[in-house]
Amino acid sequence: MLAIPTPFPFAGSVAYMDDSDPEGRDIVEKVRIQRDNGDGTALISIASHRYPREIASGNRTVEFARLRATEQPEAAPTPRRRRSASK
């Protein structure tokens, strides 16, 4: 079987999610979208082994709003300065 890349945010695509480790530090978790539940949530697979007792299969359901296509968060657009009106 050929591995054909799937574009974000469809099932089979890779996504990134902000999370925190047990010590409370912010991290970015790489996940794979398994299914769109149709209610604004998605079933994802977590590749890391940080959750050995919390999630047996490495799967969990999260809101689509928590997922993004790139590892880096999208930067908020910088406000443009308005030119002062000359009198």
C-alpha positions, -999 to +999 in steps of 0.1 A: +000+000+000+013+034-009+015+061+018-003+091+003-001+123+025-035+135+036-039+173+040-048+188+074-075+186+089-088+154+073-086+119+088-051+104+084-033+138+085-007+149+110-016+177+134+000+195+163-017+201+197-007+223+226-005+202+258+014+201+291+036+175+307+031+161+342+054+189+356+031+216+341+055+226+313+039+236+279+047+213+251+036+207+215+023+172+208+024+156+173-008+136+167-026+119+138-062+126+132-081+092+131-117+104+128-138+135+126-166+128+151-189+153+133-196+173+165-165+196+164-142+170+180-118+145+165-103+112+176-066+115+176-036+091+181-008+104+203+026+091+192+046+098+224+047+075+253+040+102+279+006+087+288+013+051+297-014+050+325-037+077+313-045+064+277-039+027+271-042+029+233-027+064+228-060+077+215-082+105+229-109+128+217-102+166+215-118+196+200-107+205+164-099+240+177-070+226+197-053+212+165-032+230+140-013+221+108+021+233+119+043+228+149+046+266+155+014+284+165+002+309+139+014+343+148-012+370+154-010+396+126+009+426+137-013+457+137-004+482+110+002+518+120-021+543+105-006+573+089-016+605+105-036+628+084-016+658+073-033+691+077 
